[in-house]
C-alpha cells in the first residue's frame, strides 16, 4: 500500500508538470501572438499615417524621342519611391500600358526628371493620354496630355506698315484647361492672304510642352510688299478644330508719310490714316437683356492735312447680333441699326457734314449696343470707315452666347468713374513728361460672372520709357510682369487677383511711363488685349478676346 501511495504521488506530480508546462506554453504563445498583432497594428497604423502625409504631383509632361518625359515633385513630408507608370489612351480601346520603375526615389521637396524615358511605352503628340505614377505606399498622381484642350489665341500685328519695311506678327497662345493638362509639341500656324517675303519665324518654331494656365508667344517677321490690298493674317495651331482661327490685318502704305510714326516697329501702327481696332467687346452676353457692349472705331491721322470721315460701320457677318437701335455716344446723332440679309450693321453716316480729324490727330466713333443671339455664335465682325483717304476695313472674331459675360476694354481719364469716361484716345500728352499715368480698364457689363482670372496685356512703343506699375495702387490686380522686348518696346502682363470677375463690375489697372520728347506733334498706338480662359467649363476652344487700340498723341515742343 505504501508503494502504491508513493507511485500515485509521482504520477500526480508528472501530470501537474505537464499541465503547468502546457498552460505556460499557451500563455507564452498567446502573449507573443498578442504582441505580434499589436506590432502589426502599430506598423499598419504608421503606414496609414505615412500614406496620408505622402504627396506627389506631376508638374510637366513632354514627349521626347517618342516616349513620355515627366517631372514629378515630392510635395509631402516623407521621401517617396515611385514604382509604376500606367498610361491610358483616352479615345481608343487600346489596353492600358504599364511599366515598372526602379530606383526612382524622391526626397522631400525635390523633383525627379525624365520619368518615362526608357520604359518602351510609345507616345504620340496627336493622341490624348491619362498618365498615372504610383508610389510604393500606394499613392497616385494623375496627369493628362492632350492636343484637344481649350487653347486661346490672340494675334497682334501692326495696323500699318511701310513698303519694304519689316513687320512683325505675334501669336499669343494660352492653355486654358481647367485641370492639370499639357499640350505637347505645340506648333503655331499663320496663314496670309498673299505671298510675303518671310524674314524669319515662327520664333520659336514650336514648344515641347504648354502646361495648364501658361502662355506661349510666337513671332514671325515679314517684309511689307508693294500692294494696294490689306494683308490679312489668320492665326491657328497644328491640330486645331475646324474653324478655329483669329484674324488681324495690316495696311501697307507707299507714302513718304510712313516716316512720321516714331522709331519702334510697334509705334509705326500710325504710319498713315488708319483704322484702330478700338473697343471690340468679347465675349458678349447676348440674351437681349439690358447689358451694353461698348464699341469704338478709332481713326488715326498722322498727315499734315485734315481728313474727312463720311461714315463708319460695324458689320456682323452672317448673324445680326444687334438687338435694337444703338445708344450713340460720339457723335451723338447719325447712328442707325440695319439688317442686311442674314447680317446686321450698326452704322454712322455724316451726310453733308462729315467729321473732320485735324492734322496729326486722332478721332473716335463710339456707340453702345445690346445683343441678340440663339445659342453660341463665333462670327466675324467687319469694322469699316469711308474717309477722304479711301475706304478702310479691319476684321475681328467674336464669341456670343446668352450665358457669357460682356467684356469691354478701354482707357479712361478718371479711374474712379471709368464707365462715364471711356474711350480709345489719349490726347495732348506733354512731351518729355515723366511718370505720366495711364488707366486701362476692363469691364464685365453683363450680370453673368466670369469664373476665372482675367489677363490684361498692354504693348507700349519703344519711344515710351521707364514703364512701371503706378504706386498709387491697383486693387483687384496681381503684381504685373513688365518686360522689355528686343525692339525696346514694353509689354505689361497682369492678372486680376480674384475669381470670379463679377458681373456689372470693372477694374482699372494704372501704369506710368515717360513720354518721348518730341519737337512736333506725333502719334503712337497702345495695343491692349484682354485674355480670359474658357468660361463654359466644357473644354471648348476659345480663340477671341476683348481688344482695343488706343491712339496716343504727343504734343510737340515747337
Buried (B, 14 or more C-beta within 10 A) or exposed (E): EEEEEEEEEEEEEEEEEEEEEEEEEEEEEEEEEEEEEEEEEEEEEEEEEBBEEBBBBBBBBBBBEEBBBBBBBBBBEBEBBBBBBBBBBEEEEEEEBEBEBEEBEBEEEEEBEBBBEEBEBEBBBEBBBBBBBBBBBEBEBBBBBBBBBBBBBBBBBBBBBBBEBBBBBBBBBBBBBBEBBBBBBBEBBBEBEEEBEEEEBBEEEBBBBBBBBBBBBBBBBBBBBEEEEBBBBBBBBEBBEEEBBBBBBBBBBBBEBBEBBBEBBBBBBBBBBBBBBBBBBBBBBBBEBEBBBBBBBBBBBBBEEEBBBBBBBBBBBEBBBBBEEBEBBBBEEBBEBEEEEEBBBBBBEBEEEBBBBEEBBBBBBBBBBBBBBEEBBBBBBBBBBBBBBEEBBBBBBBBBBBEBBBBBBBBBBEBEEBBEBBBBBBBEBEBEBEEBEBBBBBBBBBBBBBBBBBBBBBBBBBBBBEBBBBEEEBEBBBEBEBEEBEBBBBBBBBBBEBBBBBBBEBBBBBBBBBBBEBEEBBBBBBBBBBBBBBBBEEBBBBBBBBBBBBBBBBBEEE
